[in-house]
């Protein structure tokens, strides 16, 4: 039974990477205006929000957040430079929790931090565990 559990456990980082990577690809694409078709006005909208919560310079940080989320999501999804991508996502989500969600409490329905914290902790788990065996990091020899 333990051998079967261990064999199934190998899939955990892979499944977490697919989940987290997909969400951040979509989230970053939305900020970049790819999903809703708003183009650069998507980043401008994020910049306006960043300015309202005291993140300056807002346009620079809006671009950084959008690019980290989109390309970090792609990297995590494929298991490429997984630990570095997770570290960037952890910083991104921690800032989101502190600057954008903390004041609203826990529940996501009231713009609270529960979703951001959940995504943050999944990224922490992948940072600690690594990408798992089904990752480009393994194929390319970045991780053993």
Residue pairs with C-beta under 8 A, 6 or more apart in sequence:
10 132
10 133
11 132
11 134
12 129
12 132
13 126
13 129
13 130
13 131
13 132
13 133
13 135
14 79
14 132
14 133
14 134
14 135
16 122
16 125
16 126
17 76
17 77
17 79
17 82
17 126
17 131
17 132
17 135
18 77
19 122
20 73
20 76
20 77
20 89
20 119
20 122
20 123
20 126
21 73
21 74
21 75
21 76
21 77
21 78
22 73
22 77
23 73
23 119
24 69
24 70
24 72
24 73
24 76
24 89
24 119
25 69
25 70
25 73
25 74
25 77
26 35
26 73
27 69
27 70
27 73
28 66
28 67
28 68
28 69
28 70
28 71
28 72
28 73
29 35
29 70
30 36
30 42
31 42
31 43
31 46
31 62
31 65
31 66
31 69
31 70
32 42
32 43
32 66
32 67
32 70
33 39
33 40
33 41
33 42
33 43
34 42
34 70
36 42
38 45
42 66
43 59
43 62
43 63
43 66
44 59
44 62
46 62
46 65
46 66
47 58
47 59
47 61
47 62
48 58
49 100
50 56
50 58
50 61
50 62
50 65
51 58
53 99
53 100
54 99
55 61
55 95
55 99
65 92
68 88
68 89
68 91
68 92
69 89
69 92
71 85
72 85
72 86
72 88
72 89
72 92
73 85
73 89
74 80
75 81
75 82
75 84
75 85
76 82
76 85
76 86
76 89
76 123
76 126
78 135
78 136
79 131
79 132
79 134
79 135
79 136
79 137
79 138
80 135
80 136
80 137
80 140
80 142
81 137
81 142
82 126
82 130
82 131
82 135
82 137
82 143
83 126
83 127
83 130
83 131
83 143
86 123
86 124
86 126
86 127
87 127
89 119
89 120
89 123
90 120
90 123
90 124
90 127
93 116
93 117
93 119
93 120
93 123
94 120
96 113
96 116
97 113
97 116
97 117
97 120
100 111
100 116
101 111
101 112
101 113
101 116
102 113
104 110
104 111
104 112
104 113
105 112
105 113
106 112
106 113
106 114
107 114
108 114
108 115
130 137
130 143
131 137
131 138
131 143
132 138
135 143
136 142
137 143
138 144
